[in-house]
Amino acid sequence: MKIAMISTSIILVGLIGLSFDQYNKHQVYKKELITLRNSYYLYSEVNQRAQMAQFKESPFINFSLPDLHGNTWTLENIKAKIKIIVLFSANDCATCLQEYILWKKINNVFNISDIQIIGINHDPKINSLINFKEDRKIEFPILHDPEDIIRKTLGWQNSPLRITLNENNEILEVEKSGSNLESQKTYLKQLKNWLFRTDDNQ
């Protein structure tokens, strides 16, 4: 009986030891996966920034797109000194809506003749887009690009994107939309610098 109990105890200790060993191996593997994933995201983010940076000072597409009321807009007809293009789809606008406070601040601080925000949506259908704008009380105009012409022409795959253009419709900056408040504060300061630089050149 004692021998059986001892044998059982030895087996249990062995199983517990094996379980701890498997657990430790699993934890190490899990950490390696997290490290690998983080490295991939970091590489992807850096790579995306590098791709976007190459468009700096390039002319933007002189688009001709309808708004939600059927009126046609062209880039040349938008006379603001600085234009902010918010490029998005309904699937990813949970991210672009994180900049809602930023949009409100821009509209409150700057005149529309100085800085204007224009949304460009590349979803195929327009019906849900009208409700989307009304439900979220988006104040700036939204244009519809159902053929996704802008992203295809520029070779972009990402969205949502915030694209800033100068008075000559050249790209000042391309950034992914995001919720980082410090980044948004920095962007507001940068907008003032760009605007004052534009006024100095006139």
Secondary structure as GFF3:
##gff-version 3
##sequence-region A 1 202
A	DSSP	alpha_helix	2	53	.	.	.	ID=ss1
A	DSSP	beta_strand	64	66	.	.	.	ID=ss2
A	DSSP	beta_strand	72	74	.	.	.	ID=ss3
A	DSSP	three_ten_helix	75	77	.	.	.	ID=ss4
A	DSSP	beta_strand	82	88	.	.	.	ID=ss5
A	DSSP	alpha_helix	93	96	.	.	.	ID=ss6
A	DSSP	three_ten_helix	97	99	.	.	.	ID=ss7
A	DSSP	alpha_helix	100	109	.	.	.	ID=ss8
A	DSSP	beta_strand	115	121	.	.	.	ID=ss9
A	DSSP	alpha_helix	127	135	.	.	.	ID=ss10
A	DSSP	beta_strand	142	144	.	.	.	ID=ss11
A	DSSP	alpha_helix	149	154	.	.	.	ID=ss12
A	DSSP	beta_strand	161	165	.	.	.	ID=ss13
A	DSSP	beta_strand	171	176	.	.	.	ID=ss14
A	DSSP	alpha_helix	181	201	.	.	.	ID=ss15
###
